[in-house]
Amino acid sequence: MTFWRWLFFLIKVGVVAVLAIWVAVRPGHVSFVWLGYRVDTSMGVLLAILLLLLLLFVGLHALWRLVWRGPRDLGRLRGERKRRQGYRALSQGMAAVAAGDAVEARRQARLANKLLHDPPLILLLAAQTAQLGGDETAARRYFTAMLERPETAFLGLRGLLMQALKAGDRREALELARRAYEERPKTGWAITTLLDLHLESGDWGQAMPLLLQAGKLKALPEAEARRKRAVLLAEKARVDPAATALPAAREAVKLAPELIPARVQLARLLTEAGRQREATKVIEQGWSMGPHPELAAAYAALQPEEAPIARYRRFEKLSALAPRHRESLLALAECAMAAGLWGEARKDLEFVAEAEHGHPSQRLARLMVRLAEGERGDAAAVRRWLTAAAEADPEPGWRCTRCGTQAPAWQANCPHCRAFDTLVWQAPLRAAAPSVLPPEAIAGALPAPVTGTASPGAAAPASLPGTATRPATPVPNAPGPTAPPTAPVDAARLVN
């Protein structure tokens, strides 16, 4: 770049030199009369005099500008310097807020306010500084002042909305979120916040269009949007009349095949409509993806009046879809005991007991009690297993991941905190550690096998598969001593 500048300078000097030489070799003669005087000179001298007069005029003009406009230019320079210092203080204040330094943020906010005379960004810094210092009242005042300026109104609206959410004022938050959405309907946080508030309040009619719009605008990840739609549709299938519930349940299963409550609702609706074959297929598909006690309960409900031996044969087909899964073995063992097939039940329960490594679950202990009672009436084994059941980990259930509340059944919103899609199948925490039965004690507690099996029509306890159990885990990898605790749920009650 310097080379070209020097080249351009040399070209200009060369041009001037050429013109000077050209005039020198052609001096010419100029004669004029001015103010009664006759002037005779050469062209070169005339040009030199004109050049000096031009330079004198330029110098006088610069001096006039300096005298006339100097104070104003000086004030402008001082103002520009103050503005630079003010924005530097503003930037440092924002950095202090991000770093959590309330003292430095407050100092920089005062300095920026002094130098910049309270522009819109000062209000934002002041509000954030007040929040960092725990002064929510002052922060609210600043956010409200931001509403009066068009350039910061939307930002102030968001600040007030976040305050309302933090304070738990859902009514004010809903009003502010709706206002923010109306002002800028394509803003991601405005859509998602309003959507979450409608979902928590159970306003499905308002939530569904917002959910679809959020998906189109990519305000939510595609997987999250599909999951929310599936849960919302599963809830509609749970509470709506059958005419609208069945299509909703179908769509929910299509969007989230792993959503167990959606499959259970779809199977129930199909069964009520007399379409047992289709309901059977829905449950079997879900079982092959991951066995679950509520799927077992729905499978039993397909034929509520069938004979115990017929139910056992039907559950053999279901368990064959996940043959070594813990839930398959327990459900099949329960059916076998209901049909009086004690040998088959013993085989399945022994496999589960061996996999649980001396930490029998509550459900396994209860089934062992039934086996000890029904097979040969072994009172000692019954007592041991009753003790194990009392001290075993609680069985899992539908539990809210936000507030920890145990729900009696699945629903889209937590019955306690109203959070959307937070109920998961897991166990509550247990205060005291359960006692441990060594493997040899479990083997000793198992009732001795009885020669032969009961006839297909033999009486058996009226318990059906569908027991709540630990989170589905293949038996070969069943939890050992460090397994998470589980919540007590009576399996038979889920089915009967």
C-alpha positions in Angstrom: 0.0 0.0 0.0 2.9 2.4 0.8 4.5 1.7 -2.5 1.4 2.9 -4.4 1.1 6.0 -2.3 4.7 6.9 -3.1 4.2 6.2 -6.7 1.1 8.4 -6.8 3.1 11.2 -5.0 5.9 11.0 -7.5 3.5 11.2 -10.4 2.0 14.4 -9.0 5.4 15.9 -8.4 6.4 15.0 -12.0 3.3 16.6 -13.4 4.0 19.8 -11.5 7.6 19.8 -12.6 6.7 19.3 -16.2 4.2 22.2 -16.1 6.8 24.4 -14.4 9.4 23.6 -17.1 6.8 24.1 -19.8 6.0 27.6 -18.5 9.7 28.4 -18.0 10.6 27.7 -21.7 7.5 29.6 -22.8 7.7 32.7 -20.6 5.2 34.8 -22.6 4.2 38.3 -21.7 1.3 39.7 -19.6 0.3 43.4 -19.5 -2.7 44.8 -17.7 -3.9 48.1 -16.1 -5.3 48.1 -12.6 -6.2 51.1 -10.4 -4.4 53.4 -12.9 -1.2 51.4 -12.9 0.1 49.5 -15.8 1.7 46.2 -15.0 4.0 44.3 -17.4 5.3 40.9 -16.3 5.9 37.3 -17.5 3.4 34.5 -17.3 5.5 32.6 -14.7 5.6 35.5 -12.3 1.8 36.0 -12.7 1.1 32.4 -11.9 3.4 32.5 -8.9 1.6 35.6 -7.5 -1.8 33.9 -8.1 -0.5 30.8 -6.2 0.6 32.9 -3.2 -2.7 34.7 -3.1 -4.5 31.3 -3.1 -2.4 30.0 -0.2 -3.0 33.2 1.7 -6.8 32.8 1.2 -6.7 29.2 2.4 -4.7 30.1 5.5 -7.1 33.0 6.4 -10.1 30.7 6.0 -8.5 28.0 8.3 -7.8 30.7 10.9 -11.4 31.9 10.7 -12.8 28.4 11.2 -10.5 27.9 14.2 -11.7 31.1 15.8 -15.4 30.7 14.9 -16.0 26.9 15.2 -13.2 26.0 17.7 -15.4 26.0 20.9 -18.1 23.9 19.3 -15.6 21.4 17.9 -13.9 21.2 21.3 -17.3 20.5 22.9 -18.0 17.8 20.4 -14.6 16.1 21.0 -15.2 16.2 24.8 -18.7 14.7 24.3 -17.3 12.0 22.1 -14.7 11.1 24.7 -17.4 11.0 27.5 -19.5 8.8 25.3 -16.6 6.4 24.7 -16.0 6.3 28.4 -19.6 5.8 29.1 -19.9 2.8 26.8 -16.7 1.4 28.2 -18.3 1.6 31.7 -21.5 0.0 30.3 -19.5 -2.9 28.8 -17.6 -3.4 32.0 -20.8 -3.3 34.0 -22.4 -6.0 31.8 -19.2 -8.1 32.2 -19.5 -7.6 36.0 -23.1 -8.8 35.9 -22.1 -11.9 34.0 -19.3 -12.6 36.5 -21.7 -12.1 39.5 -19.8 -9.1 40.9 -22.6 -6.9 42.2 -20.4 -4.2 43.7 -18.4 -3.6 40.5 -21.6 -3.8 38.4 -23.3 -1.1 40.6 -20.2 1.2 40.3 -20.0 0.9 36.6 -23.8 1.4 36.3 -23.5 4.7 38.2 -20.5 5.8 36.1 -22.3 4.9 32.8 -25.4 6.8 33.9 -23.3 9.8 34.7 -21.5 9.8 31.4 -24.3 8.7 29.1 -27.3 10.5 30.7 -29.5 7.4 31.1 -29.8 5.9 27.6 -31.9 2.7 27.2 -29.1 0.3 27.8 -28.4 1.9 31.2 -31.8 0.8 32.3 -31.0 -2.8 31.4 -27.7 -2.7 33.3 -29.4 -1.1 36.3 -32.1 -3.7 36.3 -29.7 -6.6 36.0 -27.5 -5.1 38.7 -30.5 -4.8 41.0 -31.4 -8.4 40.4 -27.9 -9.5 41.1 -28.0 -7.6 44.4 -31.4 -9.3 45.3 -33.4 -6.0 45.0 -36.3 -7.3 42.9 -38.4 -4.2 43.7 -35.8 -1.9 42.1 -35.4 -4.3 39.2 -39.1 -4.3 38.6 -39.0 -0.5 38.6 -36.3 -0.4 35.9 -38.0 -3.0 33.8 -41.2 -1.0 34.0 -39.3 2.1 32.9 -38.0 0.2 29.9 -41.6 -0.4 28.7 -41.8 3.4 28.1 -39.1 3.3 25.5 -39.8 1.7 22.1 -36.3 0.4 21.8 -36.3 -1.4 25.1 -40.0 -2.2 25.6 -39.7 -5.8 24.5 -36.6 -6.4 26.7 -38.4 -4.9 29.7 -41.4 -7.1 29.0 -39.1 -10.2 29.2 -37.6 -9.0 32.4 -41.0 -8.6 34.0 -42.0 -12.0 32.7 -38.9 -13.7 34.2 -39.7 -12.0 37.5 -43.2 -13.3 37.5 -42.1 -16.8 36.7 -39.5 -16.7 39.4 -42.1 -15.4 41.9 -44.5 -18.2 40.9 -47.2 -15.7 39.8 -48.5 -17.8 36.9 -51.4 -15.5 36.2 -49.2 -12.4 35.6 -46.7 -14.5 33.7 -49.4 -15.7 31.4 -50.6 -12.2 30.7 -47.0 -10.9 30.0 -46.2 -14.0 27.9 -49.3 -13.4 25.8 -48.4 -9.7 25.4 -44.9 -10.6 24.3 -46.2 -13.2 21.8 -48.7 -10.7 20.3 -45.9 -8.1 19.9 -43.4 -10.5 18.3 -45.1 -13.8 17.4 -41.9 -15.3 15.7 -39.6 -14.8 18.7 -38.6 -18.2 20.1 -38.6 -17.5 23.8 -42.0 -15.8 23.6 -43.6 -18.8 21.9 -42.0 -21.4 24.2 -42.8 -19.5 27.4 -46.4 -19.1 26.5 -46.6 -22.7 25.4 -45.1 -23.9 28.7 -47.6 -21.9 30.7 -50.6 -23.2 28.7 -49.3 -26.8 29.1 -48.9 -26.4 32.8 -52.4 -24.9 33.1 -53.9 -27.8 31.0 -55.2 -25.5 28.3 -54.7 -28.0 25.4 -56.7 -25.9 22.9 -54.3 -23.0 23.2 -51.2 -25.2 23.6 -51.5 -27.3 20.4 -51.4 -24.5 17.8 -48.5 -22.9 19.7 -46.7 -26.3 19.8 -47.1 -26.7 16.0 -45.9 -23.1 15.4 -42.9 -23.7 17.7 -42.0 -26.7 15.6 -42.2 -24.8 12.3 -40.1 -21.9 13.6 -37.5 -24.3 15.1 -38.1 -22.7 18.5 -38.0 -26.2 19.9 -35.8 -29.1 18.9 -37.7 -31.5 16.6 -37.4 -34.4 19.1 -38.7 -32.3 21.9 -41.6 -30.9 19.9 -42.6 -34.5 18.9 -42.4 -35.6 22.5 -44.6 -32.8 23.7 -47.2 -33.4 21.0 -47.2 -37.1 21.9 -47.7 -36.4 25.6 -50.4 -33.8 24.9 -52.3 -36.2 22.6 -51.9 -39.1 25.2 -53.5 -36.8 27.8 -56.4 -35.9 25.4 -56.8 -39.7 24.9 -57.0 -40.2 28.6 -59.7 -37.5 29.3 -61.6 -37.0 26.0 -64.6 -39.0 24.8 -63.9 -42.1 22.8 -64.8 -40.5 19.5 -61.9 -38.0 19.8 -59.7 -40.0 22.1 -58.9 -42.9 19.8 -57.4 -40.7 16.9 -55.4 -38.8 19.5 -54.0 -42.0 21.0 -53.1 -43.3 17.6 -51.2 -40.1 16.7 -49.5 -40.2 20.1 -48.1 -43.7 19.6 -47.0 -42.7 16.1 -45.1 -39.7 17.4 -43.5 -41.4 20.4 -43.6 -45.2 20.1 -41.7 -45.5 23.5 -44.4 -43.6 25.4 -46.0 -46.4 27.5 -49.1 -44.4 28.7 -50.0 -43.7 25.1 -49.9 -47.4 24.2 -51.9 -48.3 27.2 -54.6 -45.7 26.4 -54.7 -46.9 22.8 -55.0 -50.5 23.8 -57.8 -49.7 26.3 -59.7 -47.7 23.6 -59.4 -50.4 21.0 -60.5 -53.0 23.6 -63.6 -51.0 24.4 -64.3 -50.7 20.7 -64.2 -54.5 20.4 -60.9 -54.5 18.4 -58.9 -56.9 20.6 -56.7 -58.1 17.8 -55.5 -54.6 17.0 -55.1 -53.9 20.7 -53.0 -57.0 21.1 -50.7 -55.9 18.3 -50.2 -52.5 20.0 -49.2 -54.0 23.3 -47.0 -56.7 21.7 -45.1 -54.0 19.8 -44.6 -52.0 23.0 -43.5 -55.1 24.9 -40.8 -56.0 22.3 -39.5 -52.4 22.7 -39.4 -52.5 26.5 -41.6 -54.6 28.8 -43.5 -52.6 31.4 -46.0 -53.7 34.1 -48.7 -51.4 32.8 -48.5 -53.1 29.4 -48.9 -56.4 31.2 -52.0 -55.1 32.9 -53.4 -53.9 29.6 -52.6 -57.3 28.1 -54.5 -59.1 30.8 -57.4 -56.7 30.4 -57.9 -57.8 26.8 -59.5 -61.0 28.0 -60.7 -60.4 31.6 -62.8 -63.5 31.9 -60.4 -66.1 30.4 -59.4 -69.2 32.3 -56.0 -69.0 34.2 -54.4 -71.7 32.0 -55.5 -69.8 28.8 -54.1 -66.6 30.2 -50.8 -68.4 30.9 -50.6 -69.6 27.3 -51.3 -66.1 26.0 -48.7 -64.6 28.2 -46.2 -67.2 27.0 -46.6 -65.6 23.6 -46.1 -62.1 25.0 -43.0 -63.1 27.1 -41.4 -64.7 24.0 -41.0 -61.2 22.6 -38.5 -60.4 25.4 -37.8 -63.9 26.7 -35.1 -63.1 29.3 -36.4 -59.8 30.5 -37.2 -59.5 34.2 -40.7 -58.2 33.6 -41.5 -61.1 31.2 -40.3 -63.7 33.7 -42.2 -62.1 36.6 -45.4 -61.7 34.6 -45.2 -65.2 33.3 -44.5 -66.6 36.8 -47.6 -64.8 38.2 -49.8 -66.3 35.5 -48.3 -69.7 36.1 -49.2 -69.5 39.8 -52.7 -68.3 39.0 -53.0 -71.4 36.8 -51.5 -73.7 39.4 -48.4 -74.4 37.4 -46.0 -74.2 40.4 -43.1 -75.8 38.6 -43.1 -73.3 35.8 -43.5 -70.4 38.3 -40.5 -71.7 40.4 -38.3 -71.9 37.3 -39.0 -68.3 36.3 -38.7 -66.9 39.9 -35.4 -68.8 40.6 -33.9 -67.2 37.5 -35.0 -63.7 38.7 -33.8 -64.4 42.3 -30.4 -65.5 41.1 -30.1 -62.3 39.0 -31.0 -60.0 41.9 -27.9 -61.1 43.8 -29.3 -61.4 47.3 -31.3 -58.2 47.1 -34.8 -59.5 46.3 -37.2 -56.8 45.2 -40.5 -56.3 46.9 -42.4 -57.9 44.0 -40.2 -60.9 43.9 -40.6 -61.4 47.7 -44.4 -61.3 47.4 -44.4 -63.8 44.6 -42.1 -66.0 46.6 -44.6 -65.9 49.5 -47.4 -67.0 47.1 -45.2 -69.8 45.8 -44.3 -71.0 49.3 -47.9 -71.0 50.3 -49.4 -72.5 47.2 -46.8 -75.1 46.3 -46.5 -76.9 49.7 -47.4 -74.6 52.5 -43.9 -74.0 53.7 -44.5 -71.8 56.7 -40.8 -71.1 57.4 -40.2 -70.0 53.8 -43.3 -67.8 54.0 -42.0 -66.1 57.1 -38.6 -65.5 55.6 -40.0 -64.0 52.4 -42.5 -61.9 54.3 -39.6 -60.4 56.2 -37.7 -59.9 52.9 -40.8 -58.2 51.4 -41.1 -55.8 54.4 -37.5 -54.8 54.2 -37.1 -54.8 50.4 -36.8 -51.6 48.3 -40.1 -50.0 47.5 -41.4 -50.6 44.0 -41.3 -47.9 41.4 -44.3 -45.8 40.2 -45.0 -42.6 38.4 -42.9 -40.0 40.1 -42.4 -36.3 39.3 -38.8 -35.4 38.5 -39.4 -31.8 39.5 -41.1 -32.0 42.9 -40.7 -35.7 43.7 -44.4 -36.3 44.2 -45.7 -39.9 43.6 -48.7 -40.0 41.4 -51.3 -42.8 41.6 -51.4 -43.0 37.8 -49.8 -41.3 34.8 -51.1 -38.0 33.5 -49.5 -35.2 31.5 -49.2 -32.8 34.4 -47.9 -33.5 37.9 -50.8 -33.5 40.3 -48.8 -31.4 42.8 -46.6 -28.9 40.9 -48.5 -29.0 37.5 -45.3 -29.5 35.6 -45.8 -30.9 32.1 -44.3 -34.3 31.2 -42.3 -34.8 34.4 -43.9 -38.1 35.5 -41.5 -40.9 34.9 -41.5 -44.5 36.0 -38.9 -44.6 38.8 -38.5 -45.4 42.5 -38.6 -42.9 45.4 -35.6 -42.5 47.7 -35.5 -44.8 50.7 -34.2 -43.4 54.0 -32.8 -46.7 55.4 -30.9 -49.3 53.5 -32.7 -52.7 53.3 -31.2 -55.8 54.9 -29.5 -58.2 52.5 -30.4 -61.8 52.1 -27.3 -63.8 51.0 -27.8 -66.0 47.9 -27.7 -69.1 50.1 -30.6 -67.7 52.2 -32.6 -67.1 49.1 -32.0 -70.6 47.9 -32.9 -72.0 51.3 -36.1 -69.9 51.4 -37.3 -71.3 48.0 -39.9 -74.0 48.7 -38.9 -77.4 47.6 -40.3 -78.5 44.3 -43.4 -80.7 44.3 -43.7 -83.6 42.0 -46.2 -83.0 39.2 -48.3 -79.9 38.5 -51.8 -78.9 39.3 -54.5 -79.6 36.8 -55.5 -76.7 34.5 -58.6 -76.0 36.4 -57.0 -76.0 39.8 -57.8 -73.1 42.1 -55.2 -70.4 42.4 -54.9 -66.9 44.0 -56.8 -64.4 41.9 -53.7 -62.4 41.0 -52.9 -61.3 37.4 -49.8 -60.0 35.8 -49.3 -56.3 35.7 -47.4 -55.8 38.9 -45.4 -52.6 39.2 -41.8 -53.4 39.3 -38.3 -51.9 39.0 -37.5 -50.0 35.8 -37.4 -52.6 33.1 -33.9 -54.3 33.0 -32.9 -57.6 31.4 -32.6 -60.2 34.1 -28.9 -61.0 33.3 -28.1 -57.4 34.2 -30.4 -57.1 37.1 -29.4 -54.6 39.8 -27.2 -55.7 42.6 -26.7 -54.2 46.0 -26.3 -50.7 44.6 -29.6 -50.8 42.7 -31.8 -47.7 43.1 -34.7 -48.1 45.6 -38.2 -48.7 44.3 -41.7 -47.7 45.3 -44.4 -50.2 46.6 -47.2 -50.8 44.1 -49.4 -53.9 44.3 -49.3 -55.5 40.9 -52.6 -57.2 41.2 -54.4 -53.9 41.8 -53.1 -52.6 38.5 -54.8 -55.4 36.6 -57.9 -56.3 38.6 
